[in-house]
Amino acid sequence: MKPVVLVIDDEEDIRFSLEGILEDEGFETLSCESGETALDMIKQREPDVIFLDIWLTGKDGIEILKILKRDYSYIPVIMISGHGNIETAVQSIKLGAFDFIEKPLSLEKVIVTAQKALDFKRLQMENQALRSKVRRDYVEELSGKSRRIEEVKEQIEKVAPTDAWVLITGANGTGKEIVARAIHKKSRRANRPMVAINCAAIPEELIESELFGHEKGSFTGAHRVHIGKFEQAHRGTLFLDEIGDMSLKTQAKILRILQEQKFERVGGNRTIEVDVRVIVATNKDLRKEIEEGRFREDLYYRLNVFPIHVPDLRERREDIPILIDEFIEMFCKENGYRPIEFTKDALEILKGYTWPGNVRELKNFTERMLIMYAGKKIKPHMLPPEYKGTIPPAGVRRGGLEHIFSLDFKSARFEFERMYLSEKLKEYGGNISRLSEGIGLERSYLHKKLKSYGIHNG
């Protein structure tokens, strides 16, 4: 859907001019000549951005701005001021206006400011959604009393109040982004945006546009000015996740920007200055990447001002019961599950598991157990096979049917299918295609089954 812009101005020529400019840039426009009418219109349909003239008949622009910031604080308002009204325009900024444009209106200024306001609103909405997630995930990922996680918390407390750049390392699922958000939240930039970008998820041909923005017409498909992540993060924090996956070409440009805090948009020649704190994260060994020619050594030393390593879950096994309890409480509140409880023996088995997916895997495992066994006490035989290995309870023959008869119906079915498929796969010499034909299961479905049971070919 097209973003909607509301223009409030008592001059018909101004309204007509703004409507034409904005519609050409892909916006949908609404307009009216008074603040009172505008307030009624907003009740019927909320715009994404508002252009508001300072001088209006009836309530003036400042009065309308106060109402808008009280009732619709998330909608950015761009003030339109005539020559000589700069003092009033500055007052409007103090009252919460996003920006102001002086008459006569500049085509470029209107387009750029509208796009910035739209990007700002999107960031506000994303941050609002993330704040609740961060409050939850911050507890999830950094909970625990182990020495390793306490060290991470101490490092966050030390570096957060500074503007030092941070390099966060650790395996997938350990909580690197959560550490980055915790640093931003505790910094003096906390009331400004934290803009995140996953360098591994953006195609190489688009990464520069995403980071630095582009001008209209700079390449095929560039129908409007695009504000890049660096510009969006001005006076805030830019989080570059998976920095180790960035190409050498982009690394060179990043290095220059980090040194100078200046850049040009793709297809542009105007230098843009920013004030950005940079936090980066990677699951790769950057020193090894440097040795193998995939990462710039000068960029590494520029980024590695304050390193933080987030430990794997298996390096802080004593935190597993604490995290499980918090996940149980969280999922029960969110979904109305009846709580479960793990016996001491079951917890000991889980503490012995390697957790390759780290805290993220533990979270998913806990929800799975709640779905299966809400309201029950979880004993060792109820754990999925991949978490307890193939060790049956004491006195039960490995893989024997005696073990299955000791389980409840769901667990017994799960265990029987696992044993059946495991034996059949051996029978067919590990050939999944032959097994698929032999037992009459579609190959992709069979593959998913084998994966869910932790059965590996060979």
VENRA-V221282 format. One line per field, one symbol per residue. psi: psi as a letter, one per 40 degrees, with the letter a starting at -180 (. if undefined). Layout:
BEGIN
psi=???
END
This chain:
BEGIN
psi=iiihhhhhhehdddddddddddddeeihiiiieiddddddddddhhidihhhidhiibhidddddddddddfdehhhhihhihefdddddddddeeidiihhiihhdddddddddddddddddddddddddddddddddddeiieiddddddddddddddeieiihhhiiihedfddddddddddeieedeiihhihhdeehideedddddeiiihedihegeihhhiddddeheahhhhifdeeiiddddddddddddefiiiiheiehhhhihhhhhiiieihddddddeeehhdddddddfdgihhhiideefdeedddddddddddddddefihiihhiddddddddeidgdeaddddddddddddddfheihhideeiidddeaehiihehhheiedddeeiidddddddddddddddddddefehdddddddefhhddddddddddefhih.
END
